[in-house]
Structure formats: C-alpha cells, structure tokens
Amino acid sequence: MLNVPLDVLVNDEGSISSEISIKDKSLFDKVRLIDELPESEKNMILQIIDLALSKKKFKDLIQQIA
C-alpha cells in the first residue's frame, strides 16, 4: 500500500488535498517507476494521464446532462 498521498507524487506545489490509498499493487509499482523517470518523460506521462482523466470527466458530465 502506498502511504504517500497522490498529491505529493504528482503535484508540483506539494499541497495535499486528501489522502489516497492505492489498492492495486501494479498501479503502485507504475507510479513508483514514473517517479524515477527524468522530469521530461514524467511530465509527458502526467500530461497523457491528465488528458485521459479529462476525457472521462467530460463523458461523465455529458451523461449527467443527457
């Protein structure tokens, strides 16, 4: 189990909004490996994740409206 809030891992400002525990060990391993990448590669992966999450939020919003 990851004992570090996700905000600490991905937020440049280091502010913690809430604690998140990751139950999926493979996801934890991937986050740990991403954290070890050079900054440019880490930022690229985080941009892709942000894009995927934004797409999901948009789809969820459209479903709520419909």
N, C-alpha and C positions, 0 to 999 in steps of 0.2 A: 504494500500500500504506500502510496506517495504521501508523505507527511508534510508537504510543502504546498501552500495554496498555488493554484494555477497562475494567478496574477503575478506572483513572484517570478515564475518561469517565463512568462510571455509579455509582461507589461514593462516597458522601458522606464516608467516612472516609479515602479516598485510599490505603488499603493495597493493595498489589499482591500478588495471589496467584500469578499466572502471566501470561506474555505471550501475547497472541493476535494473530495477523496476519489481517486481513480481505482475502480474495482477490477478493471480489465488489465491484467499484467502486461499483455503485449502492447497496450497503449502507453502504459508507464514506461516500458523499455524504449518505445519510439520517441517519447518526449525527452527522455534522458539522452538518447543519441542525437536528437535535434539540438539539444542544448550544447553539445560538444562540437557542433559544426562551426566553421568560420561564419562570422557575422553576416556576410553577403548571402551565403547559402541558407542560413537560418531565417533571414528576413524574407527570402524568396518563398520558403516553405510556409511561413506565417502568413504571407500575402495570399497564397493559394488556400490555406485554411480559412482565412477571413472571407475570401470570395465564396467558398462553398457554404459557409455559415450564413452569409448574407443572402445567398440564393435560397436557402432553406427558410429563413425568416420571411423573405418576400413571398414564397409559396404558401407558407402558413397564414400570412396576412391575407392573401388573395382568397384562400379557402374560408377564412372567417367572414370576409365581406360577402362572398357568394352565398 
